[in-house]
Amino acid sequence: MSTLPWYEDVSPGRGTLPPRAWYARSDAASLSLNGEWAFRLSPAADGHDDSFAAADFDASGWDGITVPGHWVLQGKDGAYGAPAYTNVVYPFPVDPPRVPSENPTGDHLRRFDLPGDWPATGGAVLRFDGVESCARVWLNGTELGEFKGSRLAHEFAVGRLLRARDNVLAVRVHQWSSGSYLEDQDQWWLPGIFRDVTLLHRPEGAPADFFVHASYDHAGGTGGLRVDCDVPGRVTVPELGLDLATGGTATVPVEPWSAEVPRLYEGELTAGGERIALRIGFRSVYVEDGVLKANGRRVLFRGVNRHEFHPERGRSLDLATMREDVELMKRHNINAVRTSHYPPHPAFLDLCDEYGLWVVDEGDLETHGFEELAWRGNPVDDARWTPALHDRAARLVERDKNHPSVVLWSLGNECGTGAGLTAMARWIRERDPSRPVHYEGDRSCADTDVYSRMYPTHAEVDEIGRRADEGPEARRGLPLVLCEYAHAMGNGPGGLSEYQRLFETHERCQGGFVWEWIDHGLVHPEYGYGYGGDFGEELHDGNFVCDGLLFPDRTPSPGLLEYKKVIEPVRIAAGEEPGTVSVTNGHDVADLAHLAFTWSFRADGEDLAEGLLEVPALPAGRSAAVRLPEPPAHPAGAETVWTVRAVLARATAWAPAGHEIAWGQITAAAPAAAPRTPAGARPARAADRITLGPGVFDARTGEPLAFGAVAVTGLRLDVWRAPTDNDEGAPWQPDVRYGTLWRTLGLHRMRHRTDEVRVGPDSLTVRSRVAPAGRDLGLAATYRWTSDGTALGLDVDVVPEGEWTVPLPRLGVRLGLPGTLDRVAWYGGGPGEAYPDTRAAARLGRWESTVAGLQTPYVRPQENGARIDTRWLELSGGTDGVRVAGDPAFWFTARRWTTEQLDAAAHGTDLVPGDVLWLHLDHAQHGIGSQSCGPGVLPVHRLSAAPASFSFTFTFTASGGQSA
């Protein structure tokens, strides 16, 4: 057998220095090599000579490319290829370690001079922080070596090769390598030098590596510090009065580091002519009595999974974008990050240390595509690959070991099982016994210290929490961490509140990480944001790459706002005694001294009074009953509500003073009985028209044609919604994919038959049947219209007929109104969308929006924009308007395209506003769930076909929205 080329060899590489700790600040000189590089792309890996690496090579005819960056995102008109997305399946034949001959290869050249003050003595290190998928490197015509491991740091010793002027750095990058088999990580395949390239001066005798051990004894309130270094040196921490030799140990009183109180002590390591800045956080993380603890307290992860992503730059992130991510997380009550599925840019962990986030730091390892082959040939169970796995574990741990934010090492993701994982876990424990080990893919938990799961149902989480689950006894003694749950794809996820109650009820259930942080929609010239298949991929997984709590431009989605409310660390609810509010501190560590509390009192949605509320600085886990002030005078019969908010008392690094952390609403008085349906006016029938008060109806069908001066079209019973990603479900969930079941039943093409139009002495009654073609089931709908001469009342009765075995998507009426009605005001839940199992963040109030502002711009269009618990709404624009009140409270959705057009759209650019405003008035909606990857809709949130009655009252308004 012929020798494999280096990029197909299973070894991790050659010529690189041993991995070491990364640090941001030192007094040693450094030179960034980021910027414009010369670039040449070839379609294959074979047939290239190394002449381009020669010091005198003329690359003047090459194109330019930006480093850090991915070449497929920089070529004009696809000149450098295109991004490709797969979730599980490899985008090349599975024949490890071989890769296709069609292997795009990018040659990169960078010429540079040393700064004038570059030290004349000592050595130098050339550092690459991330290259996909492999790199071969030359400096000034001398080959340095090659490496694999795309999201890992690699360094070369280059001091002997440097010259003052005209250095030539050459890097050859192949898109595919043997390492690609270890990097099948549910993301875009994006080749290139996508992280920093840096030249670092190394003073004579400078340390190659150091390890900061900073523990915390919660019983004594003391921190233990030891800094191991490969050369002798000293460590100083002025604030603690410490000055000790490397390898020595000190114990001093300290404040511990936690995600809630990220206390860092500034220190310095001086060794071998280099002064290295340290930021030391004292904390201890361990499993005790089956519970994961930090500093003696149980930890509850309110976390997210985070791929590195930018809609224009892919995985190439600058510091400002990383900081934006961290600040958004903190502002939305998130306290933990899993770095799915690889170590992040090292600067991100510095930010986690500084701002306070628990981190599950994950190895650059996933072999998910082998699942399609029943795990045949899986590299993690093949001894030939073990050196590569060991290299990835070592580069993870050695780079990130000094970050207090890192509390769990994760071996990787979705790799099945195998001896290679056991070897990785063994090495990690020997190198760093201070942190537990995580891995989800082995239910035996043979190599882990926590029981990790993905997407279990609520019932299963409850069972595990009660330690009633089946499995090895050793596993039942481990804490449960959901490394992925609540799939945030499209509209959703639903069921977050029910998960959180389980986490807070069962000590063993220690929270989890929502999948995931951001939609990976890449900027597309035609679609705005593109997903799998939009860039010409033959094999792809569609919009499964758009499953984040942020939209691609980092705008929070309704899902993130819901998650913020669900995980808020302060619970505010009605007290046991009238006139009191219960406040519970749900923090792991912090008391409430950093928060201020306010109250406001509303009557029918209008603010009447507000003020400060005195709440004690409760320790973590404690509750108090706090008396509210006497309510102000308010109209009799009004619906009155207290709103209590917890806000930052002082500005922090991540939010200004007054930023809202938590809120709760307490009903003081329910609304008076809903007004009776207007009646008294007599209908009049002409040849083709029926009039009733301000309403004009078609005499044949009974459909309304006008409400006063407002034209009306298409009012009918409505049960269809454009299926959400969670309605559609994942392909591996064929039995409960509601979108498929609904389409199979024909709910997207319901037919409407008018059975009777009857004019009574004070009403117009229309009986109809709504049913799908080819089926013997349907819905009998009766519409009864009444009027007092000014307003119109509509009573709707619905009775299912036949055997309904699936829930309905929605139940209500829809009607078309003039598109000039572009302003909306309502009293109900808001300000954002909400559905039965995504309603925690909807607070009762009066809200306003444009019709355009009601739309949620999911990358793949789908059902969106419903406002919950609506008492009334007003639509206005031009000289006319409509006011709708409901009994009971209802959902409304308003948009300038039909549900059918929304259903047919693949991208937001497919939705073109029309001249008709389609208003949906829903009595009920089916829940959302998380079935795009996880569990479906809980039974309590399913909309079963059952008899229903609901009413609306329509009045007509003059310009400005005032009732006529």
Buried (B, 14 or more C-beta within 10 A) or exposed (E): EEEEBBBBBBBBBEBBBEBBBBBEEBEBBBBEBBEEBBBBBBEEBEEEEBEBBBBEBEBEEBBEBBBBBBBBBBBEEEEBBBBBBBBBBBBBEBEBBBBBEEBBBBBBBBEBEBEEEBBEEBBBBBBBBBBBBBBBBBBBBEBBBBBBBBBBBBBBBBBEBBEEEEBBBBBBBBBBBBBBBBBBBBBBBBBBBBBBBBBBBBBEEBBBBBBBBBBBBBEEEBBBBBBEBBBEBBBBBEEBEBEBEBEEEBEBEBBBBBBBBBBBBEBBBBBBBBBBEBBBBBBBBBBEEBBBBBBBBBBBBBBBBBBBBBBEBBBBBBEEBBBBBBBBBBBBBBBBBBBBBBBBBBBBBBBBBBBBBBBBBBBBBBBBBBBEEEBEBBBBBBEEBBBBBBBBBBBBBBBBBBBBBBBBBBBBBBBBBBEBBBBBBBBBBEBBEBBBBBBBBBEEBBBBBBBBBBBBBBEBBBBBBEEEBEEEEEBBBBBBBBBBBBBBBBBBBBBBBBBBEBBBEBBBBBBBBBBBBBBBBBBBEEBBBBBBBBBEBEEBBBBBBBBBBBBBBBEBBBBBBBBBBBBBBBBBBBBEEEBBBBBBBBBBBBBBEBBBBBBBBBBBBEEBBBEEBEBEEBEBEEBBEBEBEEBEEBEEEBBBBBBBBBBBBEEBEBBEEEEBBBBBBBEBBEBEEBEEBBBEBBBEBEEEBBBBBBBBBBBEBBBBBBBBEBBBBBBBBBBBBBBBBBBBBBEEBEEBBBBBBBBEBBBBEBEBEBEEBEBEEBBBBBBBBBBBEEEEBBBBBBBBBBBBEBBBBBBBBBBBBEEBEBBBBBBBBBBBBBBBBBBBBBBBBBBBBBBBBBBBBBBBBBBEBEBEEBBBBBBBBBBBBBBBBBBBBBBBBEEBBBBBBBBEBBBBBBBBBBBEBBBEBBBBEEBEBBEBBBBBBBBBBBBBBBBBBBBBBBEEBBBEBEEBEBBBBBBBBEEEBEEB
